[in-house]
Amino acid sequence: MGNSLFDISGEMQELYLMCTDPDVDPQVFEDTLEALKGELEIKSCGYVQVIKQLDMEAKQAEEVSKMFADKAKVRKNSIKRMKEALQFVMTAHDLKEMPAGAFTIKLQKNGGVAPLEITGEVPQNMTKVIVEPDNDKIREYLKDNECDWAHLGERGQHIVIK
């Protein structure tokens, strides 16, 4: 199957060491370099073809996923509307329980904490303040200043295939 991309990369490193050795014949170096460059190009081309295929499949999977998510949303909304209609009828007729063939529909109160409805101004001692760094302001400050409590990190890298 040939060398892996990592093997070729290691061989390129050996080639670098070879080029700094004064005892190596320049023609041997050039021939080795050309062979490795060709092998690297072929292996990289294979990687790009697989990347393109996987990207296409990922996009198709995302489309299918979105289609099923949309279907689920429609069905959940239908369930919600139907339950609201049942609840409306049961509330209008003051029913706590209602037979439905092999099923029984019950109207019951929600659990958990009681809903909080704020209708006026809340006293200061009943509020909390959340303090968080203003990242945009700090970045702007660091353009012209240095400090011991923050610094700008290095940007990462990514592959672009054209």
VENWOJO-V313282 format. One record per helix or strand of 2 or more residues. SS is the DSSP state (alpha for helix, beta for strand). FROM is the first residue (numbers start at 1). TO is the last residue. If there is no record, write none. Layout:
ss:SS from:FROM to:TO
ss:SS from:FROM to:TO
This chain:
ss:alpha from:5 to:19
ss:alpha from:26 to:92
ss:beta from:97 to:100
ss:beta from:103 to:106
ss:alpha from:124 to:126
ss:alpha from:135 to:144
